[in-house]
Amino acid sequence: MLYEDKPFGEIKVNPQDKKRIAYFYDSDVGNYSYGSAHPMKPHRIRMAHSLIMNYGLYKSMEIYRAKPATRQEMTQFHTDEYVDFLARVTPDNLELFNKEQLKFNVGDDCPVFDGLFEYCSISGGGSMEGAARLNRGKCDVAINYAGGLHHAKKSEASGFCYVNDIVLGIIELLRYHPRVLYIDIDVHHGDGVEEAFYTTDRVMTVSFHKYGEFFPGTGELRDIGVGKGKYHSINVPLRDGIDDQTYKNLFEPVMKRVIDWYQPSAIVFQCGGDSLSGDRLGCFNLSMYGHANCINYIKSFGLPLMIVGGGGYTMRNVSRTWTYETGLLNQKILGPELPFNDYFEYYGPDYKLEVRPSNMHNANTPEYLNRIMTQIFTNLNNAKHAPSVQMNEVPRDILNFEDDVEEDGKEAIDTRGGSQKRRDEMTVPENEFFDHDEDAVKVKDKDIEMTDANPALSTSNSTSVTTSEPAFEQPTTTAAATTAATTAATSSTTPVASKMEESVKQESKGEPERTMTNTAPVTATEGEKAEVRVSTEGNMDIDP
C-alpha cells in the first residue's frame, strides 16, 4: 500500500539555511473592491502585510514594489482583444460593452469595478518581476501574495480572476529555466494554469483540490495532458474534510516522486488559503500548520521558488497563515501571540497566530488515497524521462546587472508618491474589512486615513521602500525564448492545444524580457515598519 497513515509531526526549520527573499507588495492593492457582498477581498493582502511587518520579518527580506504589468506583457498569454477590454471597461461605461461582457465572462463572479485594470497590473507585475529576479539569481525565493489568480483563461475571466499572473510568471521563468514545476494547494482546481501548459513538457502542473460538484468542475485524475504534455498534468482530486495528517501523508510522497522524476529547475507554488478549515467557500479541514507544512517541505528541496497567493475568503485566517508561512520561508517559527498591528481587533477573541481545525468528517479514506497515489505513480512510470531542452545563454542586457546596487542607490524614490490622486478617488466600503456582511455592524471608529504621508495604512511610523521602475526596455529575441515557444506549441487538434500555440507566439515575435527593479530595497531599522505598495458536475474515474 503506497499511502501510509503517519502522524503529522512537528514543523521544523534550519536557521542556518538562510534564503535571499524578495517580497513584493503594493499598498494600492488593498484599495480595490469587488463589491461589498463579494467574497473576494483584496484587503486581505494588506492585512497579511501588516502582520508580516509587525512580526519584524522585513529585517530579513528585500521588499519591493513591482512595476505594474503593461498591456504588452499581458498579451504574452492573453489575447489583445481581451486585454484591451480590461483596460477600457469601467462601471460607468459598462453598458457599452454588453457583447464583450458575455464573450469574456465578466459578470457576477468577475464584476467590473473601479481600477480593474490597475488591480490586474499589480498582480501580474509582482509575479513577472519575481520570476525575473529568480532568473537573474538575485533571490532564492520570490513572494507575491497579490498573485495566484489561477482561474483566468487566455481570453476569459473566471473564478474572481481576470489576468493569470501565474502563467505570465512561468513564461518569464521559461526564458532561463528548461523545466518549471507548478504546485497548487488551493481548494479549487488550478484550471487556468493547467490549460495554458496542457500540451507542453516544459511545465508540469500538480493540483491538489476538491473535485465533484464544486467549481470549476475540472481536475479529474485522468486529466494528464496531451501531445508532448502527456503525463505532465497531475490532478489530485480530494473529498471534503481532509485534515493535516492525511494531507501531509499524501502531499509529501507525491511531490517527492514528481520532483525526483521531473527534475525542475524552478518551482511556482500557489498557496491559496481557501483550503484552510473554516473558509467561507472551502470544504477542507487544514489548520495553519497543515497548510504551511506544504511550503516548508517544498522549500527543503533548495530550488528557486516563487510563492503566490490565491483564494482564501475568511480574511483573518488567510492573513495569519500567509504570515506564518512567510516566517517559515525566513527559517523562523513565529510566536503565537499576535503583535499589535493596524487590524489587531479583527483577530479577536483569542488574538493568536493560529487557525484551528474543526471536527469535520474526513471523507478521504486510506483506500481512496492509495488508489490516487497508485494511478499517479503509474502514470509517471509510463512517461518518458524528464525532457531535455537545449538552452542557450541569454545575452546580458545593455546595463550590467552586477552594478544593480550602485544604480539602485542613485534612483531610490519614495514609493508613497506618484499615485495619490488615484488613491484619493477610491473609497472602500466599511464592510470590506470583515469576513461576513453582518460583521459590518461591528465597525467602531476605525477609518482608513488616506493621507499624503501614508495613504495605505494609518501608521505614522513607516519607512518608504523601493519602487520597481525599469531602467530600460530592451527587446531581446533569445534562443532560449524561442526554444520555450516552439517546445510549448504542439498539436493543434484540440482547442486547448490551439490556445497554447497562440499564447507562445508572442515570445517568438521578440517580446522584451521583464526588466528587474533598478532600485535597492530599503533596509529597515529596529522599531520601524516598512510601508510599501497587491461548477459543473463530474464523477471521479475511480471508485470510492
C-alpha positions, 0 to 999 in steps of 0.5 A: 500500500503506497499511502501510509497513515503517519502522524503529522509531526512537528514543523521544523526549520534550519536557521542556518539555511538562510534564503535571499527573499524578495517580497513584493507588495503594493499598498494600492492593492488593498484599495480595490473592491469587488463589491461589498457582498463579494467574497473576494477581498483584496484587503486581505493582502494588506492585512497579511502585510501588516502582520508580516511587518509587525512580526519584524520579518522585513529585517530579513527580506528585500521588499519591493514594489513591482512595476505594474504589468503593461498591456504588452506583457499581458498579451504574452498569454492573453489575447489583445482583444481581451486585454484591451477590454480590461483596460477600457471597461469601467462601471460607468461605461459598462453598458457599452460593452454588453457583447464583450461582457458575455464573450469574456465572462465578466459578470457576477463572479468577475464584476467590473469595478473601479481600477480593474485594470490597475488591480490586474497590473499589480498582480501580474507585475509582482509575479513577472518581476519575481520570476525575473529576479529568480532568473537573474539569481538575485533571490532564492525565493520570490513572494507575491501574495497579490498573485495566484489568480489561477482561474483566468483563461487566455481570453476569459475571466473566471473564478474572481480572476481576470489576468493569470499572473501565474502563467505570465510568471512561468513564461518569464521563468521559461526564458532561463529555466528548461523545466518549471514545476507548478504546485497548487494547494488551493481548494479549487482546481488550478484550471487556468494554469493547467490549460495554458501548459496542457500540451507542453513538457516544459511545465508540469502542473500538480493540483491538489483540490476538491473535485465533484460538484464544486467549481470549476468542475475540472481536475479529474485524475485522468486529466494528464495532458496531451501531445508532448504534455502527456503525463505532465498534468497531475490532478489530485482530486480530494473529498471534503474534510481532509485534515493535516495528517492525511494531507501531509501523508499524501502531499509529501510522497507525491511531490517527492516522486514528481520532483525526483522524476521531473527534475525542475529547475524552478518551482511556482507554488500557489498557496491559496488559503481557501483550503484552510478549515473554516473558509467561507467557500472551502470544504477542507479541514487544514489548520495553519500548520497543515497548510504551511507544512506544504511550503516548508517541505517544498522549500527543503528541496533548495530550488528557486521558488516563487510563492503566490497567493490565491483564494482564501475568503475568511480574511483573518485566517488567510492573513495569519497563515500567509504570515506564518508561512512567510516566517517559515520561508525566513527559517523562523517559527513565529510566536503565537501571540499576535503583535499589535498591528493596524487590524489587531481587533479583527483577530479577536477573541483569542488574538493568536497566530493560529487557525484551528481545525474543526471536527469535520468528517474526513471523507478521504479514506486510506483506500481512496488515497492509495488508489490516487497515489497508485494511478499517479505513480503509474502514470509517471512510470509510463512517461518518458524521462524528464525532457531535455531542452537545449538552452542557450545563454541569454545575452546580458542586457545593455546595463550590467546587472552586477552594478544593480546596487550602485544604480539602485542607490542613485534612483531610490524614490519614495514609493508613497508618491506618484499615485495619490490622486488615484488613491484619493478617488477610491473609497472602500466600503466599511464592510470590506474589512470583515469576513461576513456582511453582518460583521459590518455592524461591528465597525467602531471608529476605525477609518482608513486615513488616506493621507499624503504621508501614508495613504495605505495604512494609518501608521505614522511610523513607516519607512518608504521602500523601493519602487520597481521602475525599469531602467530600460526596455530592451527587446531581446529575441533569445534562443532560449525564448524561442526554444520555450515557444516552439517546445510549448506549441504542439498539436493543434487538434484540440482547442486547448492545444490551439490556445497554447500555440497562440499564447507562445507566439508572442515570445517568438515575435521578440517580446522584451524580457521583464526588466528587474527593479533598478532600485535597492530595497530599503533596509529597515531599522529596529522599531520601524515598519516598512510601508510599501505598495497587491461548477459543473458536475463530474464523477471521479474515474475511480471508485470510492 
